[in-house]
């Protein structure tokens, strides 16, 4: 019976276990669970050689657990981030392989606290993120957004995608300068832009998390062909928001204890 199970592959560990069982790969996944990182930042965090970190990141990318995106601040750099949907599916697959009754743990307490989202222009990514977190948390979380160099108005496509895809009205909002937020306390500061990530690391406030997202408003083209970029970025932000809520709930539980 044992030989049959080995032959049919039933004793082969799930992909997640194969990847995460290596201490360095687990350390990299843990780091990326906190924030998007560059290779050199990961190497410094886990105290390993950069070429070794690059090798294990490549394995994680092949497995689909980690993705990378070229930095919009310095094209020679890339930021790595967790593929949250794939990781969630992999955890579910691993649990189901062990026993069908196992389920992923869920947060026991609703998330609370305050979050500040930052990008450069505060015209697309950060207002969409703030609106989505406010929506997904049922307004239990105090949310704000700002930009290091704010634009004159919220981008029309950001307003449209929020209205059409999520039923959220951004039409009455306006971009805010980062200087308005400097003296306001926030539990979490999340940067959504590589440029503002570098900016606030020097001038503050210190980010607690970084999401390396492309700027859908970077192009001067405002035609319909440009709209899908806003939908793609909004979809990625919404995915990250849904996986952020259990993290915020964890902090809520910790503060309550």
SULGIGI-V246160 format. One record per backbone hydrogen bond with DSSP energy under -1.0 kcal/mol. NH is the residue of the N-H (numbers start at 1). CO is the residue of the C=O. Records with the same first field share a line. If there is no record, write none. Layout:
# SULGIGI-V246160
NH: CO, CO
This chain:
# SULGIGI-V246160
5: 1
6: 2
7: 3
8: 4
9: 6
10: 5
12: 9
18: 14
19: 15
20: 16
21: 17
26: 22
27: 23
28: 24
29: 25
30: 26
31: 27
32: 28
33: 29
34: 31
35: 31
36: 210
37: 80
42: 38
43: 39
44: 40
45: 41
46: 42
48: 43
53: 49
54: 50
55: 51
56: 52
57: 53
58: 54
59: 55
60: 56
61: 57
62: 58
63: 59
64: 61
65: 60
66: 60
67: 81
69: 79
71: 77
77: 74
79: 69
80: 37
81: 67
83: 65
84: 82
87: 83
88: 84
89: 85
90: 86
91: 87
92: 88
93: 89
94: 90
95: 91
96: 92
97: 93
98: 94
99: 95
102: 99
115: 142
116: 188
117: 144
118: 190
119: 146
128: 124
129: 125
130: 126
131: 127
132: 128
133: 129
134: 130
135: 131
136: 132
137: 133
138: 135
139: 134
140: 137
142: 113
144: 115
146: 117
147: 176
148: 119
149: 120
151: 121
155: 123
159: 155
160: 156
161: 157
162: 158
163: 159
164: 160
165: 161
166: 162
168: 162
173: 170
178: 147
180: 177
181: 178
184: 181
188: 114
190: 116
191: 209
192: 118
197: 193
198: 194
199: 195
200: 196
201: 197
203: 199
204: 200
208: 189
209: 189
211: 191
213: 192, 211
218: 215
226: 223
227: 224
229: 226
230: 227
231: 227
232: 228
233: 229
234: 230
235: 231
236: 232
237: 233
238: 234
239: 235
240: 236
241: 237
242: 238
243: 239
244: 240
245: 241
248: 244
249: 245
250: 246
251: 247
252: 248
253: 249
254: 250
255: 251
256: 252
257: 253
